[in-house]
Amino acid sequence: MNDTNTNLQVIKDAAKAFVAERDWAQFHHPKDLAMDLSCEAAELMELFLWASNSDIEQRYKEDAHYRERIAEEMGDVIFAIAKLANCLDCDLATVFFEKLKKTATKYKVEECKGSYTKK
């Protein structure tokens, strides 16, 4: 399975089955799942902490273990999002594209292209 042939529902269903097999849904409340997502994102961020962009890019190219650790943490973040989406019965594609539309309205290409500043 890869990004080209896997839709979000497949990911959500896999997360739901994993949780159900372990009877973990009883512990999965929105607050706790949001905190889980934050923790997993922090573990991903930790892999970049105190390193320059060029150091990170070089290490990513040369160090297979580093790439694996980043991929694993990204997987944890996706898993956390899927669990939260399942708990809240949230359609991730819908919320993503709605957010993208709002963000495009806020950051019009002609006003912000090439600029990193926020409105």
N, CA, C and O of each residue as an XYZ file, in Angstrom:
476
protein
N       0.841     -1.178      0.000
C       0.000      0.000      0.000
C       0.887      1.242      0.000
O       1.928      1.281      0.655
N       0.453      2.249     -0.746
C       1.172      3.516     -0.772
C       0.182      4.652     -0.981
O      -1.022      4.430     -1.104
N       0.709      5.873     -1.018
C      -0.161      7.047     -1.159
C      -0.991      7.003     -2.436
O      -2.120      7.492     -2.455
N      -0.457      6.437     -3.479
C      -1.142      6.428     -4.768
C      -2.395      5.569     -4.761
O      -3.380      5.893     -5.424
N      -2.356      4.468     -4.006
C      -3.494      3.540     -4.067
C      -4.210      3.316     -2.735
O      -4.938      2.335     -2.583
N      -4.010      4.213     -1.775
C      -4.652      4.062     -0.473
C      -5.423      5.335     -0.141
O      -4.851      6.424     -0.115
N      -6.721      5.194      0.112
C      -7.475      6.389      0.487
C      -7.554      6.508      2.006
O      -7.221      5.575      2.737
N      -7.996      7.657      2.455
C      -8.038      7.919      3.896
C      -8.953      6.964      4.645
O      -8.677      6.616      5.793
N     -10.026      6.539      4.020
C     -10.942      5.620      4.696
C     -10.262      4.294      5.012
O     -10.529      3.691      6.052
N      -9.399      3.846      4.138
C      -8.646      2.612      4.392
C      -7.781      2.774      5.636
O      -7.704      1.871      6.469
N      -7.140      3.915      5.757
C      -6.301      4.194      6.926
C      -7.159      4.252      8.189
O      -6.813      3.655      9.208
N      -8.268      4.966      8.116
C      -9.157      5.061      9.276
C      -9.706      3.690      9.668
O      -9.793      3.374     10.854
N     -10.070      2.889      8.696
C     -10.589      1.545      8.981
C      -9.518      0.665      9.621
O      -9.810     -0.096     10.544
N      -8.288      0.765      9.138
C      -7.198     -0.017      9.723
C      -6.946      0.399     11.169
O      -6.723     -0.447     12.035
N      -6.983      1.701     11.423
C      -6.800      2.197     12.798
C      -7.935      1.715     13.688
O      -7.710      1.301     14.825
N      -9.159      1.770     13.162
C     -10.326      1.337     13.940
C     -10.234     -0.149     14.281
O     -10.526     -0.544     15.410
N      -9.834     -0.964     13.324
C      -9.699     -2.406     13.562
C      -8.604     -2.684     14.594
O      -8.780     -3.527     15.473
N      -7.494     -1.991     14.491
C      -6.396     -2.152     15.441
C      -6.863     -1.845     16.859
O      -6.586     -2.595     17.796
N      -7.574     -0.733     16.999
C      -8.090     -0.317     18.309
C      -9.118     -1.318     18.823
O      -9.092     -1.683     19.998
N     -10.021     -1.765     17.957
C     -11.073     -2.711     18.363
C     -10.489     -4.042     18.828
O     -10.952     -4.611     19.817
N      -9.485     -4.535     18.129
C      -8.847     -5.803     18.511
C      -8.270     -5.748     19.918
O      -8.177     -6.774     20.591
N      -7.889     -4.583     20.357
C      -7.263     -4.411     21.670
C      -8.225     -3.843     22.715
O      -7.844     -3.620     23.864
N      -9.470     -3.612     22.309
C     -10.489     -3.049     23.187
C     -10.024     -1.733     23.805
O     -10.194     -1.505     25.003
N      -9.440     -0.877     22.984
C      -8.925      0.396     23.460
C      -9.905      1.549     23.289
O      -9.672      2.628     23.834
N     -10.983      1.357     22.558
C     -11.923      2.468     22.314
C     -12.441      3.059     23.619
O     -12.747      4.249     23.686
N     -12.538      2.239     24.643
C     -13.026      2.715     25.937
C     -12.125      3.808     26.518
O     -12.558      4.581     27.373
N     -10.881      3.873     26.059
C      -9.935      4.872     26.556
C      -9.781      6.050     25.597
O      -9.106      7.031     25.908
N     -10.406      5.944     24.445
C     -10.196      6.939     23.392
C     -11.286      8.003     23.409
O     -12.349      7.861     22.805
N     -10.974      9.058     24.119
C     -11.848     10.226     24.209
C     -11.144     11.375     23.488
O      -9.915     11.401     23.427
N     -11.901     12.316     22.947
C     -11.276     13.382     22.149
C     -10.103     14.078     22.834
O      -9.068     14.298     22.206
N     -10.245     14.422     24.097
C      -9.157     15.103     24.805
C      -7.897     14.255     24.812
O      -6.807     14.745     24.516
N      -8.051     12.993     25.146
C      -6.888     12.111     25.241
C      -6.264     11.870     23.871
O      -5.041     11.807     23.744
N      -7.100     11.736     22.855
C      -6.573     11.511     21.512
C      -5.898     12.760     20.960
O      -4.916     12.653     20.226
N      -6.406     13.937     21.300
C      -5.744     15.176     20.895
C      -4.385     15.298     21.586
O      -3.409     15.743     20.983
N      -4.337     14.900     22.845
C      -3.074     14.925     23.568
C      -2.100     13.907     22.976
O      -0.905     14.180     22.861
N      -2.612     12.737     22.602
C      -1.787     11.719     21.943
C      -1.196     12.274     20.650
O      -0.012     12.089     20.369
N      -2.030     12.955     19.870
C      -1.557     13.551     18.614
C      -0.438     14.557     18.890
O       0.578     14.568     18.196
N      -0.628     15.386     19.889
C       0.389     16.373     20.239
C       1.692     15.703     20.662
O       2.774     16.144     20.274
N       1.593     14.656     21.443
C       2.789     13.919     21.887
C       3.517     13.294     20.710
O       4.743     13.358     20.625
N       2.765     12.692     19.805
C       3.390     12.057     18.637
C       4.040     13.114     17.743
O       5.129     12.887     17.215
N       3.391     14.261     17.569
C       3.980     15.343     16.776
C       5.260     15.849     17.440
O       6.232     16.173     16.758
N       5.257     15.915     18.767
C       6.454     16.358     19.492
C       7.601     15.370     19.303
O       8.758     15.776     19.195
N       7.292     14.091     19.264
C       8.345     13.090     19.023
C       8.939     13.255     17.625
O      10.140     13.064     17.434
N       8.118     13.602     16.666
C       8.623     13.887     15.319
C       9.501     15.135     15.341
O      10.597     15.138     14.780
N       9.019     16.189     15.988
C       9.791     17.429     16.056
C      11.141     17.226     16.731
O      12.130     17.858     16.360
N      11.177     16.347     17.715
C      12.419     16.109     18.448
C      13.546     15.641     17.533
O      14.717     15.905     17.804
N      13.199     14.951     16.455
C      14.219     14.465     15.525
C      14.908     15.601     14.767
O      15.964     15.395     14.169
N      14.322     16.786     14.790
C      14.880     17.944     14.093
C      15.437     19.005     15.043
O      16.060     19.974     14.608
N      15.209     18.815     16.330
C      15.565     19.813     17.332
C      17.058     20.134     17.310
O      17.901     19.236     17.297
N      17.362     21.409     17.305
C      18.696     21.976     17.394
C      19.561     21.738     16.155
O      20.743     22.081     16.162
N      19.011     21.174     15.121
C      19.787     20.947     13.897
C      19.417     22.005     12.860
O      18.275     22.461     12.801
N      20.383     22.379     12.058
C      20.105     23.332     10.986
C      19.381     22.606      9.846
O      19.432     21.380      9.742
N      18.718     23.374      9.009
C      18.031     22.777      7.867
C      19.001     21.996      6.989
O      18.680     20.900      6.531
N      20.176     22.551      6.756
C      21.142     21.851      5.906
C      21.637     20.567      6.569
O      21.833     19.560      5.889
N      21.841     20.588      7.882
C      22.254     19.371      8.591
C      21.177     18.289      8.504
O      21.477     17.114      8.296
N      19.933     18.701      8.665
C      18.822     17.742      8.590
C      18.746     17.131      7.192
O      18.628     15.914      7.048
N      18.815     17.977      6.167
C      18.737     17.487      4.794
C      19.882     16.532      4.477
O      19.670     15.508      3.829
N      21.083     16.853      4.923
C      22.239     15.989      4.680
C      22.088     14.662      5.415
O      22.325     13.596      4.846
N      21.694     14.736      6.672
C      21.531     13.513      7.461
C      20.434     12.633      6.874
O      20.556     11.409      6.841
N      19.366     13.266      6.413
C      18.256     12.514      5.825
C      18.721     11.753      4.571
O      18.301     10.619      4.339
N      19.570     12.371      3.788
C      20.087     11.719      2.583
C      21.008     10.552      2.913
O      20.992      9.535      2.219
N      21.803     10.689      3.957
C      22.886      9.746      4.230
C      22.580      8.682      5.277
O      23.234      7.639      5.296
N      21.618      8.917      6.134
C      21.413      8.054      7.302
C      20.067      7.330      7.211
O      19.019      7.918      7.476
N      20.106      6.062      6.836
C      18.878      5.273      6.663
C      18.115      5.140      7.983
O      16.885      5.175      7.997
N      18.832      4.990      9.071
C      18.170      4.861     10.378
C      17.406      6.143     10.723
O      16.296      6.082     11.250
N      17.991      7.282     10.431
C      17.338      8.576     10.660
C      16.062      8.675      9.821
O      15.021      9.096     10.324
N      16.139      8.291      8.555
C      14.956      8.294      7.693
C      13.878      7.369      8.247
O      12.697      7.716      8.229
N      14.268      6.209      8.734
C      13.311      5.258      9.310
C      12.641      5.837     10.551
O      11.435      5.674     10.737
N      13.413      6.513     11.401
C      12.852      7.106     12.613
C      11.852      8.201     12.266
O      10.797      8.300     12.893
N      12.177      9.020     11.274
C      11.254     10.072     10.845
C       9.977      9.441     10.303
O       8.878      9.862     10.662
N      10.112      8.451      9.454
C       8.946      7.771      8.875
C       8.090      7.142      9.970
O       6.863      7.220      9.922
N       8.727      6.523     10.949
C       7.983      5.900     12.044
C       7.182      6.938     12.825
O       6.018      6.708     13.153
N       7.794      8.064     13.118
C       7.077      9.113     13.856
C       5.957      9.712     13.013
O       4.891     10.031     13.541
N       6.183      9.868     11.715
C       5.109     10.354     10.845
C       3.956      9.347     10.832
O       2.789      9.737     10.819
N       4.282      8.067     10.836
C       3.243      7.039     10.923
C       2.453      7.154     12.214
O       1.232      6.996     12.214
N       3.142      7.429     13.316
C       2.456      7.611     14.595
C       1.508      8.804     14.555
O       0.413      8.749     15.116
N       1.927      9.884     13.890
C       1.069     11.067     13.773
C      -0.175     10.735     12.951
O      -1.285     11.114     13.325
N       0.003     10.041     11.852
C      -1.144      9.658     11.015
C      -2.085      8.739     11.791
O      -3.304      8.891     11.718
N      -1.526      7.797     12.527
C      -2.333      6.886     13.343
C      -3.130      7.681     14.371
O      -4.316      7.423     14.575
N      -2.482      8.646     15.018
C      -3.171      9.474     16.018
C      -4.303     10.279     15.380
O      -5.387     10.384     15.954
N      -4.062     10.836     14.218
C      -5.116     11.593     13.508
C      -6.276     10.667     13.159
O      -7.439     11.028     13.335
N      -5.957      9.475     12.667
C      -7.013      8.521     12.289
C      -7.845      8.125     13.499
O      -9.069      8.032     13.401
N      -7.201      7.889     14.641
C      -7.947      7.530     15.849
C      -8.858      8.665     16.294
O     -10.003      8.426     16.675
N      -8.362      9.899     16.248
C      -9.177     11.051     16.635
C     -10.334     11.243     15.652
O     -11.460     11.522     16.064
N     -10.060     11.097     14.373
C     -11.116     11.228     13.363
C     -12.198     10.171     13.568
O     -13.386     10.468     13.446
N     -11.799      8.954     13.873
C     -12.776      7.890     14.136
C     -13.611      8.209     15.367
O     -14.830      8.035     15.355
N     -12.972      8.667     16.412
C     -13.669      8.991     17.661
C     -14.723     10.062     17.440
O     -15.815      9.999     18.004
N     -14.389     11.047     16.614
C     -15.277     12.184     16.386
C     -16.133     12.027     15.132
O     -16.879     12.935     14.765
N     -16.024     10.877     14.480
C     -16.751     10.625     13.228
C     -16.509     11.766     12.237
O     -17.445     12.332     11.671
N     -15.250     12.082     12.047
C     -14.820     13.199     11.218
C     -14.327     12.676      9.870
O     -13.523     11.746      9.807
N     -14.814     13.279      8.809
C     -14.360     12.939      7.462
C     -13.124     13.789      7.165
O     -13.237     14.989      6.914
N     -11.963     13.173      7.195
C     -10.705     13.903      7.061
C     -10.560     14.606      5.714
O     -10.062     15.730      5.656
N     -10.983     13.966      4.649
C     -10.864     14.606      3.333
C     -11.704     15.874      3.289
O     -11.259     16.899      2.773
N     -12.901     15.808      3.820
C     -13.776     16.980      3.831
C     -13.159     18.112      4.630
O     -13.095     19.245      4.152
N     -12.702     17.819      5.849
C     -12.146     18.901      6.678
C     -10.851     19.439      6.078
O     -10.564     20.630      6.190
N     -10.070     18.571      5.443
C      -8.839     19.041      4.813
C      -9.143     20.029      3.690
O      -8.573     21.119      3.645
N     -10.032     19.649      2.792
C     -10.310     20.517      1.654
C     -11.069     21.781      2.054
O     -10.903     22.823      1.420
N     -11.893     21.706      3.090
C     -12.528     22.918      3.609
C     -11.478     23.870      4.179
O     -11.532     25.077      3.942
N     -10.538     23.332      4.919
C      -9.466     24.147      5.499
C      -8.577     24.723      4.399
O      -8.180     25.887      4.463
N      -8.268     23.917      3.400
C      -7.445     24.388      2.297
C      -8.122     25.563      1.586
O      -7.462     26.537      1.223
N      -9.430     25.469      1.389
C     -10.186     26.537      0.738
C     -10.128     27.820      1.572
O      -9.898     28.901      1.029
N     -10.336     27.704      2.892
C     -10.263     28.872      3.773
C      -8.869     29.490      3.759
O      -8.719     30.712      3.721
N      -7.858     28.635      3.791
C      -6.478     29.119      3.807
C      -6.133     29.803      2.485
O      -5.419     30.806      2.472
N      -6.635     29.268      1.382
C      -6.394     29.889      0.074
C      -7.039     31.261     -0.007
O      -6.496     32.170     -0.635
N      -8.190     31.414      0.626
C      -8.864     32.712      0.660
C      -8.069     33.700      1.508
O      -7.946     34.872      1.152
N      -7.540     33.235      2.608
C      -6.772     34.094      3.507
C      -5.418     34.466      2.901
O      -4.966     35.604      3.030
N      -4.782     33.511      2.248
C      -3.451     33.713      1.669
C      -3.535     33.630      0.147
O      -3.174     32.618     -0.453
N      -4.009     34.694     -0.457
C      -4.138     34.741     -1.909
C      -2.753     34.723     -2.549
O      -1.833     35.385     -2.071
N      -2.612     33.969     -3.622
C      -1.322     33.809     -4.287
C      -0.702     35.165     -4.608
O       0.476     35.396     -4.338
N      -1.484     36.038     -5.171
C      -0.939     37.325     -5.601
C      -0.475     38.194     -4.429
O       0.286     39.141     -4.626
N      -0.924     37.882     -3.223
C      -0.546     38.672     -2.053
C       0.581     38.059     -1.234
O       1.260     38.765     -0.488
N       0.784     36.769     -1.364
C       1.743     36.131     -0.452
C       2.789     35.249     -1.126
O       3.643     34.685     -0.441
N       2.745     35.119     -2.428
C       3.693     34.227     -3.120
C       5.131     34.613     -2.775
O       5.537     35.765     -2.929
N       5.880     33.637     -2.313
C       7.284     33.839     -1.989
C       7.538     34.476     -0.642
O       8.687     34.766     -0.310
N       6.501     34.704      0.146
C       6.646     35.342      1.459
C       6.240     34.364      2.554
O       5.272     33.618      2.401
N       6.960     34.369      3.627
C       6.674     33.480      4.736
C       5.874     34.163      5.853
O       5.504     33.510      6.828
N       5.607     35.444      5.726
C       4.919     36.159      6.788
C       3.445     35.775      6.845
O       2.828     35.479      5.822
N       2.897     35.785      8.042
C       1.486     35.448      8.253
C       0.657     36.717      8.324
O       1.154     37.793      8.658
N      -0.608     36.564      8.003
C      -1.542     37.684      8.110
C      -2.074     37.765      9.522
O      -2.880     38.643      9.829
